[in-house]
Amino acid sequence: MSREILIQTQKGEKLVAIVQDGRLDEFHIEVSRYQPLLGNIYKGKVESILPSINAAFVNIGQAKNGFLYLTDVVSPRVDADQELEPLNFIEKIFNPQPKVEVKPEPPKPSPRSNKRFKKHSGDLPLKVGQDVLVQVVKEPFGEKGARLTTHITLPGRFIVYMPYDEQVGISKKIEEGEERKRLREVIAGLSFIKSGGFIVRTACSGQGKRELVRDAKFLHDIWQKILKKSKTEKSPVMIYEEGELTWKMVRDYLTEKVDKLVIDSEEHYTRIRQFVQTLIGPEMVGKIEFYQGKELLFEAKKIMDDLRTIYEPTVPVKSGAYVVIEQTEALTVIDVNSGRFKTRASPGEAAFMVNMEVVPEIARQLRLRDLGGIIVIDFIDMVKEDNKRRVLHTLKEALAKDYAKTEVYKISPLGLVEMTRERSGKTVESISFGRCPFCSGRGRVKIP
């Protein structure tokens, strides 16, 4: 099984394709006209507080104010995908100052008290006009501004550093008890970091102490620079930028399972090699190749046909069946159709066969298009309960490899599957295309 990362740069765009056995498996895009905010850290100013919706609006210097839940200020939340072990909660989250003395820890509020705040301004954790250090966890979407958190996280290759949360978390995908114990001991031995917590990522499994220490030191140094800058800059201002797409791809995807990374830009090729040599290790440098062919990289690797399908509403599969994918602002609808599918089996079995065939393609299209939010899948009606369970189980298995969090619910009496997929940024289509000024996005031609 071969796996490659292809990076093509052209006309103000960076395109990244992850190819599994010669077929497009994941796709990411970054364009110069749209600068993503996800992961950026800002020193913002609280513009307004609405206790009725338990939220504050924070000016971070963008076109629209960011949205910050007040509960997120008191008790920053960690992703549910991690298993956490609470330690001590220290320091305030906003306007950070160096600790001079250690004071007794105040009584922790009950879980119930964190759910809703009283409407009296004196009980609120923020004040209008106050400066606050926040991070973007969800891009602006539609008419909504960016979603913010005071729960700062700095992701590295193997670990995630959480400066304000004294917690240690291990990815649930690392299942062996001895390995989890070893990783906890390594994290506990990071004596040069006096405060903060960590989440150990899945990629950390089997890594030595040296790699973890190097990753932790790199992230801790970044945090010290953020603190220094946050004390001197005037709000609203960006304090830290998450990094360009190529850097994130190398950090998150270049592992032992990848055979090679191919890039067509000599400048980025040199920078990636330096980054890998310094922070990952010389053993990975040999996997990086500079492409100098006359054809575009994606054309040479024959993935352009796969790439074009992610912008089309109709996606065919080998048997002649197809799925139709339509997006609205609130949700995405996926309709399964038998098309030219032919079989001698009964109608009930034929429906089951089509549904089973399109499930992997549906999961793949969700990744390629980076669709998020509420998703409704209209499978072809099945009579047998066992067939319904098998289709649902196959869908969950196909979604298990997705980096975004997903949750799938039972098939409804109408044969619909409702699911959610984590939405953190814009879809691939919304980055590449805009609404037609002539038809306002309706996209139909009137019949004379």
Secondary structure, DSSP 8 states (H G I E B T S, - for coil): --EEEEEEEETTEEEEEEEETTEEEEEEEEETTB---TT-EEEEEEEEEEGGGTEEEEE-SSSS-EEEEHHHHHS----TTEEEEE----S-SSS-----S---------GGGGT---SSGGG-S--TT-EEEEEEEE--BTTB--EEES---EE-SSEEEETT--EEEEETT---HHHHHHHHHHHHT-TT--S-EEEE-GGGTT--HHHHHHHHHHHHHHHHHHHHHHHHS-SSEEEE----HHHHHHHHH-STT--EEEES-HHHHHHHHHHHHHHT-HHHHTTEEE---SS-HHHHTT-HHHHHHTTSSEEE-TTS-EEEEEE-SSEEEEEEE-TT---SS-HHHHHHHHHHHHHHHHHHHHHHHT--EEEEEE------HHHHHHHHHHHHHHHTT-SS-EEEEEE-TTSEEEEEE---S--HHHHH----TTTTT-------
